[in-house]
Protein backbone atom coordinates (compact mmCIF):
# COMPACT_ATOMS: atom_id res chain seq x y z
CA UNK A 1 0.00 0.00 0.00
CA UNK A 2 1.19 3.53 -0.62
CA UNK A 3 2.63 5.39 2.35
CA UNK A 4 1.12 8.70 3.43
CA UNK A 5 2.11 11.33 0.91
CA UNK A 6 3.32 8.88 -1.73
CA UNK A 7 2.02 8.68 -5.28
CA UNK A 8 -0.67 6.16 -6.06
CA UNK A 9 -0.66 3.95 -9.15
CA UNK A 10 -3.35 1.62 -10.47
CA UNK A 11 -3.19 -2.00 -9.41
CA UNK A 12 -4.01 -4.45 -6.67
CA UNK A 13 -3.25 -3.48 -3.07
CA UNK A 14 -1.48 -6.65 -1.97
CA UNK A 15 -3.79 -9.47 -0.90
CA UNK A 16 -6.44 -7.19 0.60
CA UNK A 17 -8.85 -7.55 -2.32
CA UNK A 18 -8.80 -3.79 -2.75
CA UNK A 19 -8.09 -2.22 -6.12
CA UNK A 20 -6.08 0.99 -6.03
CA UNK A 21 -7.00 3.53 -8.71
CA UNK A 22 -4.99 6.63 -9.47
CA UNK A 23 -6.08 10.11 -10.29
CA UNK A 24 -3.33 12.71 -10.58
CA UNK A 25 -2.62 13.96 -7.08
CA UNK A 26 -5.17 11.65 -5.40
CA UNK A 27 -5.27 8.05 -4.27
CA UNK A 28 -8.60 6.22 -3.89
CA UNK A 29 -9.61 2.62 -3.65
CA UNK A 30 -12.47 0.58 -4.95
CA UNK A 31 -13.44 -1.78 -2.15
CA UNK A 32 -14.83 -5.18 -1.71
CA UNK A 33 -16.81 -5.78 1.48
CA UNK A 34 -13.74 -5.91 3.72
CA UNK A 35 -14.26 -2.63 5.61
CA UNK A 36 -17.37 -0.85 6.81
CA UNK A 37 -18.69 1.85 9.10
CA UNK A 38 -20.73 0.76 12.11
CA UNK A 39 -23.12 3.34 13.55
CA UNK A 40 -24.16 3.01 17.19
CA UNK A 41 -26.30 5.35 19.26
CA UNK A 42 -26.32 5.55 23.03
CA UNK A 43 -27.76 7.51 25.94
CA UNK A 44 -25.01 10.14 26.24
CA UNK A 45 -21.49 11.16 25.25
CA UNK A 46 -19.81 9.53 28.26
CA UNK A 47 -21.37 6.13 27.56
CA UNK A 48 -20.51 6.33 23.84
CA UNK A 49 -16.90 7.39 24.57
CA UNK A 50 -16.39 4.57 27.09
CA UNK A 51 -17.95 1.96 24.81
CA UNK A 52 -15.93 3.19 21.81
CA UNK A 53 -12.68 3.12 23.80
CA UNK A 54 -13.35 -0.51 24.79
CA UNK A 55 -13.95 -1.52 21.16
CA UNK A 56 -10.77 0.23 19.99
CA UNK A 57 -8.75 -1.23 22.89
CA UNK A 58 -9.99 -4.71 21.92
CA UNK A 59 -9.20 -4.09 18.21
CA UNK A 60 -12.82 -4.49 17.18
CA UNK A 61 -12.63 -1.02 15.60
CA UNK A 62 -9.73 1.08 14.35
CA UNK A 63 -11.42 4.29 15.49
CA UNK A 64 -14.70 5.90 16.40
CA UNK A 65 -15.88 9.36 15.40
CA UNK A 66 -18.40 10.59 17.93
CA UNK A 67 -21.18 13.13 17.75
CA UNK A 68 -21.95 14.03 21.33
CA UNK A 69 -25.50 15.31 20.91
CA UNK A 70 -28.00 14.14 18.34
CA UNK A 71 -31.76 14.40 18.39
CA UNK A 72 -33.56 11.09 18.02
CA UNK A 73 -37.25 10.84 17.22
CA UNK A 74 -38.56 7.30 17.32
CA UNK A 75 -41.50 5.11 18.21
CA UNK A 76 -41.06 2.78 21.19
CA UNK A 77 -43.77 0.79 22.94
CA UNK A 78 -46.51 2.59 20.98
CA UNK A 79 -45.31 6.07 21.97
CA UNK A 80 -43.32 8.63 19.95
CA UNK A 81 -40.20 9.82 21.79
CA UNK A 82 -38.09 12.93 21.09
CA UNK A 83 -34.81 12.73 23.00
CA UNK A 84 -31.11 13.51 22.82
CA UNK A 85 -28.55 10.75 22.40
CA UNK A 86 -24.92 10.39 21.31
CA UNK A 87 -23.66 8.62 18.18
CA UNK A 88 -20.45 6.99 17.03
CA UNK A 89 -19.30 5.96 13.57
CA UNK A 90 -16.79 3.12 13.92
CA UNK A 91 -14.40 2.12 11.14
CA UNK A 92 -13.76 -1.59 11.16
CA UNK A 93 -13.61 -4.86 9.25
CA UNK A 94 -16.91 -6.27 8.07
CA UNK A 95 -15.93 -9.58 9.67
CA UNK A 96 -15.99 -7.90 13.11
CA UNK A 97 -19.56 -6.56 12.91
CA UNK A 98 -21.10 -9.59 14.62
CA UNK A 99 -18.65 -9.23 17.55
CA UNK A 100 -19.57 -5.54 17.85
CA UNK A 101 -23.29 -6.40 17.82
CA UNK A 102 -22.71 -9.04 20.50
CA UNK A 103 -20.79 -6.54 22.63
CA UNK A 104 -23.53 -3.92 22.24
CA UNK A 105 -26.22 -6.44 23.14
CA UNK A 106 -24.22 -7.37 26.25
CA UNK A 107 -23.16 -3.88 27.44
CA UNK A 108 -25.69 -1.39 26.05
CA UNK A 109 -28.29 0.07 28.43
CA UNK A 110 -31.04 -0.06 25.77
CA UNK A 111 -33.22 -3.13 25.24
CA UNK A 112 -32.70 -2.87 21.47
CA UNK A 113 -29.53 -0.90 20.71
CA UNK A 114 -29.09 0.76 17.31
CA UNK A 115 -26.13 -0.98 15.67
CA UNK A 116 -26.00 -0.84 11.87
CA UNK A 117 -23.19 -1.49 9.41
CA UNK A 118 -22.85 0.69 6.33
CA UNK A 119 -20.74 -0.31 3.33
CA UNK A 120 -17.78 1.85 2.41
CA UNK A 121 -17.72 1.94 -1.38
CA UNK A 122 -14.66 4.12 -1.97
CA UNK A 123 -11.92 5.80 -0.01
CA UNK A 124 -8.32 6.69 0.62
CA UNK A 125 -6.22 3.52 0.13
CA UNK A 126 -3.80 4.41 2.92
CA UNK A 127 -6.67 4.99 5.38
CA UNK A 128 -8.35 1.68 4.50
CA UNK A 129 -5.01 -0.08 4.95
CA UNK A 130 -4.69 1.57 8.37
CA UNK A 131 -8.17 0.26 9.36
CA UNK A 132 -7.08 -3.25 8.39
CA UNK A 133 -3.78 -2.94 10.29
CA UNK A 134 -5.43 -1.67 13.48
CA UNK A 135 -8.23 -4.24 13.75
CA UNK A 136 -8.30 -7.94 14.56
CA UNK A 137 -8.60 -10.40 11.69
CA UNK A 138 -12.13 -11.43 12.67
CA UNK A 139 -13.99 -14.61 11.69
VEXSEDO-184952 format. One record per residue: residue in one letter; x, y, z negated of N, C-alpha, C, O in turn. Coordinates in Angstrom, 1 decimal. Layout:
% residues N
DOSE  res      nX      nY      nZ     caX     caY     caZ      cX      cY      cZ      oX      oY      oZ
DOSE    a       X       Y       Z       X       Y       Z       X       Y       Z       X       Y       Z
...
//
This chain:
% residues 139
DOSE  res      nX      nY      nZ     caX     caY     caZ      cX      cY      cZ      oX      oY      oZ
DOSE    x     0.8    -1.2     0.0     0.0     0.0     0.0     0.9     1.2     0.0     2.0     1.2    -0.6
DOSE    x     0.4     2.3     0.6     1.2     3.5     0.6     1.3     4.1    -0.8     0.4     4.0    -1.6
DOSE    x     2.4     4.7    -1.1     2.6     5.4    -2.3     2.0     6.8    -2.3     1.7     7.3    -1.2
DOSE    x     1.7     7.4    -3.4     1.1     8.7    -3.4     2.0     9.6    -2.6     3.2     9.7    -2.8
DOSE    x     1.4    10.4    -1.7     2.1    11.3    -0.9     2.8    10.8     0.3     3.3    11.5     1.1
DOSE    x     2.7     9.5     0.5     3.3     8.9     1.7     2.3     8.9     2.9     1.1     9.1     2.7
DOSE    x     2.9     8.7     4.1     2.0     8.7     5.3     1.3     7.4     5.3     1.8     6.3     4.8
DOSE    x     0.1     7.3     6.0    -0.7     6.2     6.1    -0.8     5.7     7.5    -1.0     6.6     8.4
DOSE    x    -0.6     4.5     7.8    -0.7     3.9     9.1    -1.7     2.8     9.2    -1.9     2.1     8.2
DOSE    x    -2.3     2.6    10.3    -3.3     1.6    10.5    -2.8     0.2    10.2    -1.6     0.0    10.5
DOSE    x    -3.6    -0.6     9.7    -3.2    -2.0     9.4    -3.8    -2.5     8.1    -4.5    -1.8     7.4
DOSE    x    -3.5    -3.8     7.9    -4.0    -4.4     6.7    -3.2    -4.0     5.4    -2.0    -3.9     5.5
DOSE    x    -3.9    -3.8     4.3    -3.2    -3.5     3.1    -2.9    -4.8     2.3    -3.7    -5.1     1.4
DOSE    x    -1.9    -5.4     2.7    -1.5    -6.7     2.0    -2.6    -7.7     2.0    -3.2    -7.9     3.1
DOSE    x    -2.8    -8.4     0.9    -3.8    -9.5     0.9    -5.0    -9.0     0.2    -5.8    -9.9    -0.3
DOSE    x    -5.3    -7.7     0.1    -6.4    -7.2    -0.6    -7.7    -7.3     0.2    -8.8    -7.1    -0.4
DOSE    x    -7.6    -7.5     1.5    -8.9    -7.6     2.3    -9.3    -6.2     2.7   -10.5    -6.0     3.1
DOSE    x    -8.5    -5.2     2.5    -8.8    -3.8     2.7    -8.0    -3.4     4.0    -6.8    -3.6     4.1
DOSE    x    -8.7    -2.7     4.9    -8.1    -2.2     6.1    -7.8    -0.7     6.0    -8.7     0.1     5.7
DOSE    x    -6.5    -0.4     6.2    -6.1     1.0     6.0    -6.2     1.6     7.4    -5.6     1.1     8.4
DOSE    x    -6.9     2.8     7.5    -7.0     3.5     8.7    -6.3     4.9     8.5    -6.4     5.5     7.5
DOSE    x    -5.7     5.4     9.6    -5.0     6.6     9.5    -5.7     7.7    10.3    -6.2     7.5    11.4
DOSE    x    -5.7     8.9     9.7    -6.1    10.1    10.3    -4.9    11.1    10.0    -4.5    11.1     8.8
DOSE    x    -4.5    11.8    10.9    -3.3    12.7    10.6    -3.5    13.5     9.3    -4.5    14.2     9.1
DOSE    x    -2.6    13.3     8.4    -2.6    14.0     7.1    -3.5    13.3     6.0    -3.6    13.9     4.9
DOSE    x    -4.2    12.3     6.3    -5.2    11.6     5.4    -5.1    10.1     5.5    -4.7     9.6     6.5
DOSE    x    -5.3     9.5     4.3    -5.3     8.0     4.3    -6.6     7.5     3.6    -6.8     7.8     2.5
DOSE    x    -7.3     6.8     4.4    -8.6     6.2     3.9    -8.6     4.7     4.1    -7.8     4.2     4.9
DOSE    x    -9.5     4.1     3.5    -9.6     2.6     3.6   -11.0     2.2     4.0   -12.0     2.9     3.6
DOSE    x   -11.2     1.2     4.7   -12.5     0.6     4.9   -12.5    -0.7     4.1   -11.7    -1.6     4.3
DOSE    x   -13.5    -0.7     3.2   -13.4    -1.8     2.1   -14.3    -3.0     2.4   -15.3    -2.9     3.1
DOSE    x   -13.9    -4.1     1.8   -14.8    -5.2     1.7   -15.6    -4.9     0.4   -15.7    -3.8     0.0
DOSE    x   -16.1    -6.0    -0.2   -16.8    -5.8    -1.5   -15.9    -5.9    -2.7   -16.4    -6.2    -3.8
DOSE    x   -14.6    -5.7    -2.6   -13.7    -5.9    -3.7   -13.9    -4.9    -4.9   -13.7    -5.3    -6.0
DOSE    x   -14.1    -3.6    -4.6   -14.3    -2.6    -5.6   -15.7    -2.0    -5.6   -16.3    -2.0    -4.5
DOSE    x   -16.1    -1.5    -6.7   -17.4    -0.8    -6.8   -17.4     0.2    -7.9   -16.4     0.3    -8.7
DOSE    x   -18.5     0.9    -8.0   -18.7     1.9    -9.1   -19.8     1.3    -9.9   -20.9     1.0    -9.4
DOSE    x   -19.7     1.2   -11.2   -20.7     0.8   -12.1   -21.2     2.0   -12.9   -20.4     2.6   -13.6
DOSE    x   -22.5     2.2   -12.8   -23.1     3.3   -13.6   -23.8     2.8   -14.8   -24.6     1.8   -14.7
DOSE    x   -23.5     3.4   -15.9   -24.2     3.0   -17.2   -24.6     4.3   -17.9   -23.9     5.3   -17.9
DOSE    x   -25.8     4.2   -18.4   -26.3     5.3   -19.3   -26.4     4.9   -20.7   -26.5     3.7   -21.0
DOSE    x   -26.3     5.9   -21.6   -26.3     5.6   -23.0   -26.9     6.7   -23.8   -27.2     7.8   -23.2
DOSE    x   -27.1     6.5   -25.1   -27.8     7.5   -25.9   -27.1     8.9   -26.1   -27.7     9.9   -26.3
DOSE    x   -25.7     8.9   -26.1   -25.0    10.1   -26.2   -23.6    10.0   -25.8   -23.1     8.9   -25.5
DOSE    x   -22.9    11.1   -25.8   -21.5    11.2   -25.3   -20.5    10.3   -26.1   -19.6     9.8   -25.6
DOSE    x   -20.7    10.3   -27.4   -19.8     9.5   -28.3   -19.9     8.0   -28.0   -18.9     7.3   -27.9
DOSE    x   -21.2     7.6   -27.8   -21.4     6.1   -27.6   -20.8     5.8   -26.2   -20.1     4.8   -26.1
DOSE    x   -21.0     6.6   -25.2   -20.5     6.3   -23.8   -19.0     6.3   -23.8   -18.4     5.5   -23.2
DOSE    x   -18.4     7.3   -24.5   -16.9     7.4   -24.6   -16.3     6.2   -25.3   -15.3     5.6   -24.8
DOSE    x   -16.9     5.8   -26.4   -16.4     4.6   -27.1   -16.5     3.3   -26.2   -15.6     2.5   -26.2
DOSE    x   -17.7     3.1   -25.6   -18.0     2.0   -24.8   -17.0     1.9   -23.6   -16.4     0.9   -23.3
DOSE    x   -16.8     3.1   -23.0   -15.9     3.2   -21.8   -14.5     2.9   -22.2   -13.8     2.1   -21.5
DOSE    x   -14.0     3.4   -23.3   -12.7     3.1   -23.8   -12.5     1.6   -24.0   -11.4     1.1   -23.7
DOSE    x   -13.5     0.9   -24.6   -13.4    -0.5   -24.8   -13.2    -1.3   -23.5   -12.4    -2.2   -23.3
DOSE    x   -14.0    -0.9   -22.5   -14.0    -1.5   -21.2   -12.6    -1.3   -20.5   -12.1    -2.2   -19.9
DOSE    x   -12.1    -0.1   -20.6   -10.8     0.2   -20.0    -9.7    -0.5   -20.8    -8.8    -1.1   -20.1
DOSE    x    -9.7    -0.5   -22.1    -8.8    -1.2   -22.9    -8.7    -2.7   -22.5    -7.6    -3.3   -22.5
DOSE    x    -9.9    -3.3   -22.3   -10.0    -4.7   -21.9    -9.8    -5.0   -20.4   -10.0    -6.1   -20.0
DOSE    x    -9.4    -4.0   -19.7    -9.2    -4.1   -18.2   -10.4    -4.5   -17.4   -10.3    -5.1   -16.3
DOSE    x   -11.6    -4.2   -17.9   -12.8    -4.5   -17.2   -13.1    -3.3   -16.2   -13.9    -3.5   -15.3
DOSE    x   -12.5    -2.2   -16.5   -12.6    -1.0   -15.6   -11.3    -0.3   -15.6   -10.6    -0.3   -16.6
DOSE    x   -11.0     0.3   -14.4    -9.7     1.1   -14.3    -9.9     2.4   -15.0    -9.0     3.0   -15.6
DOSE    x   -11.1     3.0   -14.9   -11.4     4.3   -15.5   -12.9     4.5   -15.6   -13.7     3.7   -15.1
DOSE    x   -13.3     5.5   -16.3   -14.7     5.9   -16.4   -14.8     7.4   -16.4   -14.2     8.1   -17.2
DOSE    x   -15.6     7.9   -15.5   -15.9     9.4   -15.4   -17.2     9.6   -16.1   -18.3     9.2   -15.6
DOSE    x   -17.2    10.4   -17.2   -18.4    10.6   -17.9   -19.1    11.9   -17.6   -18.4    12.9   -17.4
DOSE    x   -20.4    11.9   -17.7   -21.2    13.1   -17.8   -21.9    13.1   -19.1   -22.7    12.2   -19.4
DOSE    x   -21.5    14.1   -19.9   -21.9    14.0   -21.3   -23.4    14.3   -21.6   -24.0    13.8   -22.5
DOSE    x   -24.1    15.1   -20.7   -25.5    15.3   -20.9   -26.2    15.2   -19.6   -25.9    15.9   -18.6
DOSE    x   -27.1    14.3   -19.5   -28.0    14.1   -18.3   -29.4    14.1   -18.9   -29.7    13.8   -20.0
DOSE    x   -30.4    14.4   -18.0   -31.8    14.4   -18.4   -32.4    13.2   -17.7   -32.3    13.0   -16.5
DOSE    x   -32.9    12.3   -18.5   -33.6    11.1   -18.0   -35.1    11.1   -18.2   -35.5    11.4   -19.3
DOSE    x   -35.8    10.9   -17.2   -37.2    10.8   -17.2   -37.6     9.4   -16.8   -37.3     9.0   -15.6
DOSE    x   -38.3     8.7   -17.6   -38.6     7.3   -17.3   -39.8     6.8   -18.1   -40.3     7.4   -19.0
DOSE    x   -40.3     5.7   -17.6   -41.5     5.1   -18.2   -41.0     3.9   -19.0   -40.3     3.1   -18.5
DOSE    x   -41.4     3.9   -20.3   -41.1     2.8   -21.2   -42.2     2.5   -22.1   -42.8     3.4   -22.8
DOSE    x   -42.7     1.2   -22.1   -43.8     0.8   -22.9   -45.0     1.7   -22.7   -45.7     2.1   -23.7
DOSE    x   -45.3     1.9   -21.4   -46.5     2.6   -21.0   -46.6     4.1   -21.4   -47.6     4.7   -21.4
DOSE    x   -45.4     4.7   -21.6   -45.3     6.1   -22.0   -44.2     6.7   -21.2   -43.1     6.1   -21.0
DOSE    x   -44.4     7.9   -20.7   -43.3     8.6   -20.0   -42.5     9.4   -21.0   -43.0    10.2   -21.8
DOSE    x   -41.2     9.2   -20.9   -40.2     9.8   -21.8   -39.4    10.8   -21.0   -39.1    10.6   -19.8
DOSE    x   -38.9    11.9   -21.7   -38.1    12.9   -21.1   -37.0    13.2   -22.1   -37.3    14.0   -23.1
DOSE    x   -35.8    12.7   -22.0   -34.8    12.7   -23.0   -33.4    13.0   -22.4   -33.2    12.8   -21.2
DOSE    x   -32.5    13.4   -23.3   -31.1    13.5   -22.8   -30.4    12.2   -23.1   -30.6    11.5   -24.1
DOSE    x   -29.4    11.9   -22.3   -28.5    10.8   -22.4   -27.2    11.2   -21.9   -27.0    12.3   -21.5
DOSE    x   -26.2    10.2   -21.9   -24.9    10.4   -21.3   -24.8     9.3   -20.2   -25.5     8.3   -20.2
DOSE    x   -23.8     9.5   -19.3   -23.7     8.6   -18.2   -22.2     8.4   -17.9   -21.4     9.4   -18.1
DOSE    x   -21.8     7.2   -17.5   -20.5     7.0   -17.0   -20.5     6.3   -15.7   -21.4     5.5   -15.4
DOSE    x   -19.5     6.6   -14.8   -19.3     6.0   -13.6   -18.0     5.2   -13.7   -16.9     5.9   -13.7
DOSE    x   -18.0     3.9   -13.8   -16.8     3.1   -13.9   -16.3     2.7   -12.6   -17.1     2.4   -11.7
DOSE    x   -15.0     2.7   -12.4   -14.4     2.1   -11.1   -13.7     0.8   -11.5   -12.9     0.7   -12.4
DOSE    x   -14.2    -0.2   -10.8   -13.8    -1.6   -11.2   -13.8    -2.5   -10.0   -14.1    -2.1    -8.9
DOSE    x   -13.5    -3.8   -10.2   -13.6    -4.9    -9.3   -15.1    -5.4    -9.3   -15.7    -5.4   -10.3
DOSE    x   -15.6    -5.7    -8.1   -16.9    -6.3    -8.1   -17.0    -7.6    -8.9   -18.1    -7.9    -9.4
DOSE    x   -15.9    -8.3    -8.9   -15.9    -9.6    -9.7   -16.0    -9.4   -11.2   -16.3   -10.4   -11.9
DOSE    x   -15.9    -8.2   -11.7   -16.0    -7.9   -13.1   -17.4    -7.4   -13.5   -17.6    -7.2   -14.7
DOSE    x   -18.2    -7.1   -12.6   -19.6    -6.6   -12.9   -20.3    -7.4   -13.9   -20.9    -6.9   -14.9
DOSE    x   -20.3    -8.7   -13.7   -21.1    -9.6   -14.6   -20.6    -9.5   -16.0   -21.3    -9.6   -17.0
DOSE    x   -19.2    -9.4   -16.2   -18.7    -9.2   -17.6   -19.0    -7.9   -18.2   -19.3    -7.8   -19.4
DOSE    x   -19.1    -6.9   -17.4   -19.6    -5.5   -17.9   -21.0    -5.6   -18.3   -21.4    -5.0   -19.3
DOSE    x   -21.9    -6.2   -17.5   -23.3    -6.4   -17.8   -23.4    -7.2   -19.1   -24.2    -6.8   -20.0
DOSE    x   -22.7    -8.3   -19.3   -22.7    -9.0   -20.5   -22.3    -8.2   -21.7   -22.9    -8.3   -22.7
DOSE    x   -21.2    -7.4   -21.5   -20.8    -6.5   -22.6   -21.8    -5.5   -23.0   -22.1    -5.2   -24.2
DOSE    x   -22.5    -4.9   -22.0   -23.5    -3.9   -22.2   -24.7    -4.6   -22.9   -25.2    -4.0   -23.9
DOSE    x   -25.1    -5.7   -22.5   -26.2    -6.4   -23.1   -25.9    -6.8   -24.6   -26.8    -6.8   -25.4
DOSE    x   -24.6    -7.0   -24.9   -24.2    -7.4   -26.3   -24.1    -6.1   -27.1   -24.5    -6.1   -28.3
DOSE    x   -23.5    -5.0   -26.6   -23.2    -3.9   -27.4   -24.1    -2.7   -27.3   -24.0    -1.8   -28.2
DOSE    x   -24.9    -2.6   -26.3   -25.7    -1.4   -26.1   -26.8    -1.3   -27.0   -27.5    -2.3   -27.4
DOSE    x   -27.2    -0.1   -27.5   -28.3     0.1   -28.4   -29.7    -0.1   -27.8   -30.7    -0.2   -28.5
DOSE    x   -29.8     0.0   -26.5   -31.0    -0.1   -25.8   -31.4    -1.5   -25.6   -30.6    -2.4   -25.4
DOSE    x   -32.7    -1.8   -25.5   -33.2    -3.1   -25.2   -32.9    -3.6   -23.8   -32.5    -4.7   -23.6
DOSE    x   -33.0    -2.6   -22.9   -32.7    -2.9   -21.5   -31.8    -1.8   -21.0   -32.2    -0.8   -20.4
DOSE    x   -30.5    -2.0   -21.1   -29.5    -0.9   -20.7   -29.5    -0.7   -19.2   -29.6    -1.7   -18.4
DOSE    x   -29.3     0.5   -18.7   -29.1     0.8   -17.3   -27.6     0.4   -17.0   -26.7     1.1   -17.5
DOSE    x   -27.4    -0.6   -16.2   -26.1    -1.0   -15.7   -26.3    -1.4   -14.2   -26.9    -2.4   -13.9
DOSE    x   -25.8    -0.5   -13.3   -26.0    -0.8   -11.9   -24.7    -0.7   -11.2   -23.9     0.2   -11.5
DOSE    x   -24.4    -1.6   -10.2   -23.2    -1.5    -9.4   -23.5    -0.9    -8.0   -24.5    -1.3    -7.4
DOSE    x   -22.7     0.0    -7.6   -22.9     0.7    -6.3   -21.6     0.4    -5.5   -20.5     0.5    -5.9
DOSE    x   -21.8     0.0    -4.2   -20.7    -0.3    -3.3   -19.9     0.9    -3.0   -20.5     2.0    -2.9
DOSE    x   -18.7     0.8    -2.9   -17.8     1.9    -2.4   -17.5     1.5    -1.0   -16.8     0.4    -0.7
DOSE    x   -17.9     2.3     0.0   -17.7     1.9     1.4   -16.5     2.5     2.0   -16.1     2.1     3.1
DOSE    x   -15.9     3.5     1.4   -14.7     4.1     2.0   -13.9     4.8     0.9   -14.5     5.2    -0.2
DOSE    x   -12.6     5.1     1.0   -11.9     5.8     0.0   -10.4     5.9     0.3    -9.9     5.4     1.3
DOSE    x    -9.8     6.5    -0.6    -8.3     6.7    -0.6    -7.7     5.3    -0.9    -7.9     4.8    -2.0
DOSE    x    -6.8     4.8     0.0    -6.2     3.5    -0.1    -5.4     3.4    -1.4    -5.4     2.4    -2.1
DOSE    x    -4.7     4.5    -1.7    -3.8     4.4    -2.9    -4.7     4.3    -4.2    -4.3     3.7    -5.1
DOSE    x    -5.8     5.0    -4.2    -6.7     5.0    -5.4    -7.3     3.6    -5.5    -7.4     3.1    -6.7
DOSE    x    -7.8     3.0    -4.5    -8.3     1.7    -4.5    -7.3     0.7    -5.0    -7.6    -0.2    -5.8
DOSE    x    -6.1     0.8    -4.5    -5.0    -0.1    -4.9    -4.8     0.1    -6.5    -4.6    -0.9    -7.2
DOSE    x    -4.8     1.3    -6.9    -4.7     1.6    -8.4    -5.8     0.9    -9.2    -5.5     0.3   -10.2
DOSE    x    -7.1     1.0    -8.7    -8.2     0.3    -9.4    -7.9    -1.2    -9.5    -8.0    -1.8   -10.5
DOSE    x    -7.4    -1.8    -8.4    -7.1    -3.3    -8.4    -5.9    -3.6    -9.3    -5.9    -4.6   -10.0
DOSE    x    -4.9    -2.7    -9.4    -3.8    -2.9   -10.3    -4.2    -2.8   -11.8    -3.6    -3.5   -12.6
DOSE    x    -5.1    -2.0   -12.1    -5.4    -1.7   -13.5    -6.6    -2.5   -14.1    -6.9    -2.4   -15.2
DOSE    x    -7.1    -3.4   -13.3    -8.2    -4.2   -13.7    -7.8    -5.7   -13.7    -7.0    -6.1   -13.0
DOSE    x    -8.5    -6.5   -14.5    -8.3    -7.9   -14.6    -8.7    -8.6   -13.2    -9.5    -8.0   -12.5
DOSE    x    -8.3    -9.7   -12.9    -8.6   -10.4   -11.7   -10.1   -10.8   -11.6   -10.6   -10.9   -10.5
DOSE    x   -10.7   -11.1   -12.7   -12.1   -11.4   -12.7   -12.3   -12.9   -12.3   -11.4   -13.7   -12.4
DOSE    x   -13.6   -13.2   -12.0   -14.0   -14.6   -11.7   -13.2   -15.2   -10.6   -13.4   -16.4   -10.2
//
